[in-house]
Amino acid sequence: MQRQPQHVPEPAAMGQVLAIVYRAMASHLTRKAGLTRARGQTGAVTLIQRFGSALNLNIHFHMLCLDGAYTLQNGQPLFRNLQPRGTRHDDGAGGAAAKRQTGGLTRLVV
């Protein structure tokens, strides 16, 4: 049985998907810190992993995000921690990112 070649996404498309994911996460974290997008800024470091452990094509992102957001107070940066969350682990960030990714990918393909 012959194996079908796997399609490798263009770097520009991966960058657009990463931008969608980051915007969703940043908006969620800023809101959870009690700030608006206009007043708060957060940050993240992302590693794009292209292959799985069996050297198969498996593109995915590893993100380290701040657990809050920065705002300016009297001209000085002030870090606002996230509001304590409940016992539920999924607090909506993943779902929002998935919805935005779906819309963004649809626009890329069409």
N, C-alpha and C positions, 0 to 999 in steps of 0.2 A: 504494500500500500504506500503510495507516494504522498508525502506531506505537502499541504498547500502553503505557499509563502505567506507570511504575515505582513500586513500593511503597517508601515512605520509612519506615524503622524508627522506632519511638518512642524518644525520648531515654532513657527509663528502661531499655529493653531494651539500648540501646547501652552504657549505664552498667554493666549487669550483665555484658555480654560483656567490657567492659574490665576489670572486677573479676576475672573468671575468668582473663583473660590475665595481668594483673599478679600475681595470686597464684601462677600457674604459674611465671612468670619469677622472682619474688622467692624462691620456695621453691628453685628450681634454683640461683640465684646464691648464696643463703645456704649451701646444702649444698656448693657448689663452693668456697666460702671456708672450709670446714671448721667451720661453725657449725650449730647447730640453730635452728629457727624461734623457740624460746623465748629463745635467747641472742643472736641476730643480727637486724639490721634493714638493709634496703637501701632504695633509692628509685629513682624514675623520673619523668620528665616525658613526658607524652603529648600529641600533637596529633591530633585527630580530623579527618581530611580527608574531605569529603563528595562531592567531585566529581573526575572524572578530567580530563585535559588537554583533552578535547573537550566539557567541561561535561556529561558524562554522569554519572549517579548511580553512584558507585563509593566506598562508604564503607569506609575502612580507617584503621588506627592507625599513627602513627609514634612509636616509643618510644625515648627515650634512657635507658639504665639504667646505674647505677653498676657498675663492674667489680669488685665485692667487696661486703662487708657491714660494718656497724659493730657493735661489741660494747662492753660496759663492762668496763674493767679498773681496779680500784682507784678506782671512781667516775668515771673519765675515759673519754670515747669513744675507741675504738681502731679504726682502719680495717684490715680484713683483706683483702688482695688475693686475687683468685681464684687457685686452684691453676693452674699452667701446663697448658695443654691440649695434646693431641697434634697431629698434622698434619691430622687430620680436622676440617673446619669445623663440621659438624653434631654437636653434643655432646648432643643429646637435649632441649634446652629447647623447641624448636619442636614436636616430637612430643608432649610432655607438655601443652603449651598447647592443641594441636589436640584431644587426647582430652578435656580438661576443657571446652573450648568446645562440643564435640559434646554432651556430657552436659548442660551448662548450657543450651544452646539447646533441647535436647529437653524439659527441664523447663519452659522459658519457653513453648514452643508448646503443650504438652499440658495 
